[in-house]
Each structure stands twice: as C-alpha cells, then as structure tokens.
Amino acid sequence: MTLHLRFWGTRGSIPAPGPDTVRYGGNTPCIEVRTETGWLIILDAGTGMRELGRSLIANANGNGIAGDIFLTHAHWDHIQGIPFFAPIFHQGNHFTIWGSQTLQTSIDRVIRDQMSPVVFPVTFDGLSARIDFREIAEERHGGNGYQVKAFAVQHPGGALGYRFSGADKTGPSFVYISDNELGAGAGYATREGWRNELVEFVRGATLLVHDATYTTEEYAVHRGWGHSTYDDAVTLALDAGVDELVLFHHKPERSDAELDRCVTRAREMVAQRGSALRVTAAAEGMSLRV
C-alpha cells in the first residue's frame, strides 16, 4: 500500500496567519491522504480544510467527491473548517465523518451545533452533500483498500490517534496523533501501562505525525493542557522504532525561525541516540509519500 499525504493545516489551537508563520503555515489541523486507488481520507477539519475543499472542487472536473473524514476529537481547532468546506454544499458529494465513541456527546451533535443559527448562518440540514456519521471503535477495516486502527490518547475531553495500513495489514503504515500529552503527572485517568501500549501502537510505523506543541520550558506551565513537547515526541518515535517523525500542532505563537530551532534540537537528540530517525516539521503544502 502507498499513501500520499498533503498538509493543509499544521497549527494548533487557533489560526495564526502572519509574516512570521508563512513557511510552516497558520491554519489549524487538516491533512489530505490518498490511497493507491485515489480514495480520499481527510484527517481533522481545522481551517486548512477550506483550501483543501477549493482544491478538491477544482480538480473534480464536475464529478462527485467522496471520502472519509477522521476526527481525532471535537475541540474547536479540529472542526472549525467544516462549515467552510465547499464540497459539502454540492449535491452528489458524499462524506462519512468518523469520531470517537467516548465523547461526552456524539460527533453528530457537535457538528450540528457548530452550524446552529446562533453561531452560523447556514444550518447543517441545509447542506446539499450527503454526510454520514460513524463512531469508530478500536479497529475498523476500510472498504477502499486501507485499514485504520484507533487508540485513545491523553487529552482533555478525550482524543484518538489513528494508524493506517493496507487492507491486509502489510506494507508501510502511517500513524497520526495530533493532540496527545506524553508528559507525566497531568492526572489523566488512563489505565496502567498506557504508554507501553502507545509505543506498541506506533511500533515500526513508516511515518509518525505527532503533537509537538511545547518546548520543555513551556510545558512546565502548561501541564494538563493536553499537548506534548518536542523532546517527548522524539523519545516516543525512538522508542517505537519509526522511520520518520513529523512534528505537528505547532503552538500559535511559534514563529518559523523558532520552529527551525526546534527541528535542529530534535535532530540533535536523534544523533545523540545514534538513530537513523528522520525528523521534520509539518508545513502547509508539504507532501509526503508513505
């Protein structure tokens, strides 16, 4: 199996446009994934989803657009692009939105409330595309040449990480964990041995995209906010023996120059461990092949 990824949103928490974030981007999380057959998978629905929608329509040649949308959780920065995703306003398009079973309310309710008349001028029921909602358990076999497995990570309100592989579980694999707190002492009610289970979930992945919001110094005053440090993301990738790590969910205030320094620091950590792990930072427009 081969997957093609394109990053449309890489920033966490809130959009951060401006001259200091041009290279890595200011839109909130959204990744386009294509399978070998061309099937569309969308990971999270932050503000990057707006430009993705424009691209999909421009390249559809008038044909219908269909795909699976996997939401890691329902915090605002991961769903705020949906009302501005142009394909949902076109008849003949069809999307299935997948979310966690463990949210305090259903993903269906969250999306509908986001488009209630109080906060948005177009209601969800006024959309022209067909949109289905599904809850994902620990494992689901995709019907379009891929398999996806979910894992509950540490984040306020709950969140999921996803692992994608071929339908027969062979070949390259890709793990996406947008929001996850790897630091200790944050008070999550996770089961004993959770981190060991996480390492096994990630084990041997060709590519890991992981939350790297904070520096070690910043994390000291943000413990319990649901995000990881660059150092923790690198350590997880090394422990799990992945081939490549992409740092993701950049802090809104993080400038391009600061991100460059964080990548340098991460690569120094890898070199000190004598590992061949490749480390980059997610940037809008960046494309990868898994």
C-alpha positions in Angstrom: 0.0 0.0 0.0 1.2 3.5 -0.8 -0.3 6.6 0.8 0.1 10.2 -0.4 -0.2 12.9 2.2 -0.6 16.7 1.8 -0.7 19.0 4.8 -3.3 21.8 4.6 -3.2 22.9 8.2 -0.4 22.4 10.8 -1.1 24.9 13.6 -2.7 24.1 16.9 -5.4 25.8 19.0 -6.2 28.8 16.8 -5.2 30.0 13.3 -2.0 32.1 13.3 -1.6 33.9 10.0 1.1 36.5 9.5 4.7 37.1 8.3 6.3 35.0 11.0 4.3 31.8 10.1 4.5 31.8 6.3 6.7 28.8 5.8 5.1 26.4 8.2 1.6 27.8 7.9 -1.0 29.3 10.2 -4.1 27.1 9.5 -5.3 24.6 12.1 -5.1 20.8 11.5 -6.1 19.2 8.3 -4.3 16.5 6.2 -5.3 15.1 2.9 -4.5 11.4 2.4 -4.9 9.5 -0.9 -4.7 5.7 -1.2 -3.3 3.8 -4.1 -6.8 3.8 -5.7 -7.2 7.5 -5.2 -9.7 7.2 -2.3 -9.8 10.4 -0.2 -9.1 10.4 3.5 -9.2 13.7 5.5 -7.6 13.8 8.9 -9.2 16.5 11.1 -11.2 19.5 9.9 -9.4 22.6 11.0 -9.2 25.8 9.0 -6.9 24.1 6.5 -9.9 22.3 5.3 -11.2 25.4 3.5 -8.3 25.4 0.9 -8.5 21.6 0.7 -12.1 21.9 -0.4 -11.3 24.5 -3.0 -8.6 22.2 -4.4 -10.9 19.2 -4.5 -13.6 21.1 -6.4 -11.0 22.5 -8.9 -9.7 19.0 -9.6 -13.0 17.1 -9.7 -13.9 18.1 -13.3 -17.5 18.2 -12.3 -17.5 14.7 -10.9 -18.8 13.8 -7.4 -16.4 13.9 -4.5 -16.4 11.2 -1.8 -14.2 10.4 1.1 -13.8 9.5 4.8 -13.2 12.3 7.4 -11.5 11.1 10.6 -11.7 13.5 13.5 -9.3 13.0 16.4 -11.6 14.8 18.7 -14.1 17.7 18.7 -12.2 20.6 20.0 -12.8 23.8 18.0 -9.5 23.9 16.1 -10.2 20.4 14.7 -13.8 21.0 13.4 -13.9 24.7 12.6 -13.2 24.2 8.9 -16.3 22.1 8.2 -18.7 25.0 7.7 -16.3 26.4 5.1 -15.6 23.1 3.3 -17.1 23.9 -0.1 -17.8 20.3 -1.2 -20.5 19.8 1.5 -22.6 22.5 -0.3 -22.7 20.5 -3.6 -25.2 17.8 -4.4 -23.8 14.5 -5.4 -20.9 14.6 -2.9 -20.7 12.1 -0.1 -18.6 12.1 3.1 -18.5 9.9 6.1 -17.3 11.6 9.3 -15.7 9.3 11.8 -15.3 10.1 15.5 -14.7 8.7 18.9 -17.3 6.6 20.8 -16.1 8.2 24.1 -17.0 11.9 23.6 -19.4 13.4 26.1 -21.8 14.0 23.3 -22.0 12.4 19.8 -19.9 13.8 17.0 -23.1 14.2 15.0 -24.4 16.6 17.7 -21.2 18.6 17.9 -21.1 19.3 14.2 -24.8 20.2 14.0 -24.5 22.5 17.0 -21.5 24.2 15.3 -23.8 25.1 12.4 -26.8 26.2 14.5 -28.3 29.6 13.6 -27.0 31.1 16.8 -23.4 30.7 15.6 -23.5 30.2 11.8 -25.9 31.4 9.0 -26.3 28.1 7.2 -27.7 25.1 9.1 -26.3 21.6 8.8 -29.6 20.4 7.5 -29.4 22.9 4.7 -26.3 21.2 3.2 -26.6 19.6 -0.2 -24.0 16.8 0.1 -24.7 13.5 1.8 -23.0 13.3 5.1 -23.0 10.2 7.3 -21.7 9.9 10.9 -20.0 6.8 12.3 -18.3 6.1 15.6 -15.1 4.2 15.4 -14.2 1.5 18.0 -10.7 0.2 18.4 -10.4 -1.2 14.9 -12.2 -0.8 11.6 -11.4 -2.2 8.2 -11.8 0.4 5.5 -13.6 -0.6 2.3 -11.3 1.3 0.0 -8.0 -0.5 0.2 -6.9 0.5 3.6 -7.3 -0.3 7.3 -7.5 2.1 10.2 -7.0 1.4 13.8 -7.8 3.8 16.6 -6.1 4.3 20.0 -7.3 6.6 22.9 -4.6 9.2 23.8 -4.3 11.7 26.7 -6.1 14.9 26.0 -8.8 16.8 27.9 -12.2 15.5 26.8 -10.6 12.6 25.1 -9.0 12.1 21.7 -7.9 9.4 19.3 -4.8 8.5 17.4 -5.1 6.7 14.1 -2.9 4.1 12.4 -3.4 3.5 8.7 -2.1 0.5 6.8 -3.0 -1.7 3.8 -6.2 -3.8 3.9 -4.1 -6.9 4.6 -2.1 -5.1 7.3 1.1 -5.4 5.3 3.4 -2.8 3.8 4.1 0.7 5.1 2.0 2.3 7.8 1.2 5.8 9.0 0.3 7.0 12.5 -1.4 10.3 13.1 -1.6 11.6 16.7 -2.5 15.3 16.6 -3.2 16.0 20.3 -1.6 13.9 23.0 0.1 14.7 26.3 3.1 12.4 26.8 4.3 14.2 30.0 3.8 12.6 33.4 1.8 13.9 36.3 -1.1 15.5 34.3 -3.8 13.5 36.1 -5.4 11.6 33.3 -7.5 8.5 34.2 -5.6 6.3 31.8 -5.0 2.6 32.5 -1.7 1.3 33.9 0.7 0.6 31.1 -0.9 3.1 28.7 2.4 4.4 27.4 3.7 0.9 26.7 0.5 0.3 24.8 1.0 3.5 22.9 4.6 2.5 21.9 3.2 -0.8 20.6 0.5 1.0 18.7 3.1 3.2 17.0 5.7 0.4 16.7 7.5 0.2 13.4 5.5 2.8 11.6 6.9 4.2 8.4 5.7 7.7 9.4 4.6 9.2 12.7 2.9 12.7 12.8 2.7 13.7 16.4 1.8 16.7 18.6 4.9 18.8 19.5 3.3 21.9 20.8 5.7 22.9 23.6 9.3 23.2 24.5 10.3 21.6 27.8 10.3 25.0 29.4 6.8 25.9 28.1 5.4 22.6 29.2 6.3 23.3 32.9 3.4 25.9 32.9 1.1 24.0 30.6 0.9 20.6 32.2 -2.6 19.2 31.8 -3.4 21.2 28.7 -3.2 18.0 26.6 -0.1 18.5 24.5 3.5 17.2 24.2 7.0 18.6 24.0 9.3 18.2 21.0 11.6 16.1 23.3 8.7 13.7 24.2 7.6 13.3 20.6 11.2 12.4 19.6 11.5 10.0 22.5 8.3 8.2 21.5 9.4 7.9 17.9 12.8 6.5 19.0 11.2 4.0 21.5 8.8 2.8 18.8 11.4 2.5 16.1 9.6 4.6 13.4 11.3 5.7 10.2 10.2 9.3 10.2 8.7 11.8 12.6 6.8 14.9 11.6 6.4 17.4 14.3 2.8 18.8 14.3 0.2 21.0 16.0 2.6 23.9 16.2 2.0 26.4 19.0 0.2 29.5 17.6 2.9 31.9 18.8 5.7 29.7 17.4 7.5 31.6 14.5 9.1 29.9 11.5 12.5 30.7 12.9 11.7 29.2 16.3 10.4 26.1 14.5 13.6 25.8 12.7 15.5 25.7 16.0 13.1 23.1 17.4 13.8 20.8 14.4 17.5 21.3 14.9 17.2 20.4 18.6 15.1 17.3 17.7 17.7 16.1 15.2 20.5 16.6 17.7 18.6 14.3 20.1 18.3 11.7 17.4 22.0 12.0 16.6 22.9 11.5 20.3 21.0 8.3 20.3 22.8 7.1 17.2 19.5 6.6 15.4 18.6 6.9 11.7 15.2 8.5 12.5 14.3 11.4 10.2 12.7 14.4 11.8 10.9 17.3 10.0 8.2 19.8 11.0 4.8 19.8 9.2 4.4 22.7 6.8 1.4 23.7 4.8 1.7 22.4 1.3 4.2 19.7 2.2 3.6 16.4 0.5 4.9 13.0 1.7 4.6 9.5 0.3 4.3 6.6 2.7 
